[in-house]
Amino acid sequence: MLLAVRDLTVALPIGGRLVPIVESVSFTLGAREILGIVGESGSGKSVTSLAVMGLIDVPGARVSGSVRFRGRELVGLAPRAYRALRGREIAMIFQDPMTAFTPVYTVGRQIDEQIRAHQKISRTDARARTVRLLGDMGVPDPERVAGRHPHQLSGGLRQRAMIAMALSCNPALLIADEPTTALDVTVQAQILDLLRGLRREYGSSVLLITHDMGVVAETCDRTLVLYSGLVAERGPTGALFAQPGHPYTAALLDSIPPLHGPRPARLPSIPGSPPAPAERPAGCPFAPRCVYVQDSCAVRPPLVACGEQDVACVLPAEGRPLPPRFVSEMRA
């Protein structure tokens, strides 16, 4: 097992107390596997990835649980040892390349620097590899782009340069936080092909963070659904899409335009909004938005086996499957 996360909890100081932003999140990632983490904004997807990377640097924050990479415990790892892993064995595509890149250096110099920090290679060879990587990302005139500063590039070019830097040392684990943000659908397809190619050519595993269920269906072997910092459901992508076990998962799937049959005049949506971390209810966090809420939802449900998935809901525990069109019924 390449990555094993167990009971990961990230608590940040809010209002004079530590509030768990992500709580008791567990998942595994095997070799050559792509795992998708999905959920609405604020569900804890990026915080989970930053915790795996050891990048939770908020004063007073507390990270607990276990994050084992190739059998090595990362929680509590010394900063110097973590720096040796980042870029070389674990790399990340950040959601906003404008803030991830240093504005005063060219993108080529920053990619060169990462390559030379982890490999014994000359400046000339590092630059040649940088230009080749940018070209592989579909960047036109990659040598010219390598000499540009981040603010001189379009959003799409910055994102491709960020992906090139993440791939520069052929990492075993690539964490992609919304890697197709600000890219048109054609380029999005190219980037997803690149991620799949990384698995084929280098045996790398990918942790893909997204809110796009279509991207998950096309790309991911398994899926982890987060809601309000908690695991709502996890399992093989095909099984999860065919028969979701959690009302939240079903609602996310129901909001996707259908590929077949009549098109709805308006796409369904989930009423309400996720609770703030400091206001998370003691029971099921989705209960205020769920049509199936009942007295037993006042106690937070544990993850239980439901077919091929693990689901944090009382319905599977009671043997009651969800209807195929959850939100349509909820709004009727």
C-alpha positions, 0 to 999 in steps of 0.5 A: 500500500503506497498511502494509508491514512487513518483517523486523520483529524486537522483542528484549527484555532477558531474563536479561542478553541480548536475546531476540527476542520477534518475529522477521523478521515481514513482511506488508502491508495495503492500503487498505480491507483487514482483516488478521487476526493469529492464534495462541495466547497468547504468539505475538507478536500484541500485541508486533507491534501495539505495534511498529507503534504505536511503543509498545515502551517497555521499557528496553533493547528493540531494534526493527529491520526496517521498518514503512512507513505510507503510504510513511513509515518508522516504525522510528526515528521521533522520539517527537514525530512518532509522537505526531502519527500516533497517534490521528489516522492510526493508532489502536488498540483495546487489549485491556484498556480498564481499564488503557488508560483513565486512572482519574482522568478520565471516559471522555468527557473522555478521548475529548474530549481525543483529538479536540481534540488532533488537530482544531480543534474546540470543547469543545462540539462535541467533547463532542457528537461523543463522545456520538454515538460512544458511541451508535453503539457501542451504549452506552445513555444515552451522555451519562451514560456519558460522565460516568462514570469507567472503574471505574464502567462494566462491562467491556462498556461500557469496551470500547465506550468504548475503541472509540469513542475509537479511531474518534474521528478516523476513522483510516486504520489501526485496530489492534484487539487482541482488540476483542471481549474480555469482550463477549457474542456479540450485542455481539461481532457488533455490534462486528465490524459496526462494524469492517466499516462503518469500512472501507465508510464511511471507507475505513479498513484494520483490523489485527485481532488475535485468537485466535478463528478464527471471527472471522477467517473472518467478518471478515478478507480475509487472515490471518497466523498467528504461532507463537512470534514467527515467521510460520507461514503467511500468505495469503487467508483463504478459501484458508488455511481451505480448505487450510491449509499449516502443521500449526499452522494446521491444528491451530488450525482443527481445534480449532473445533467443526464447523458440519456433521456429527456433533459430537465428544464432545470438541474436539481440542487441540494437545498441549504448549505453545509454547516460551518466547522464550528457549527457542525451538529453532533449527529449526522452533519447532512441531517438538516438537508436530508429528506430522510432525517429521523430521530436516530440521525441525532447520533453521528452514524459510523461507517458501515459496509453497504455492498462494495462501499462504506457509508456513514448513514443509518439507512444502509444499516437498516437495510433501506436502499436509496431511491435512484433519483434522490433529489428529484423525490426530495424536491417533489 
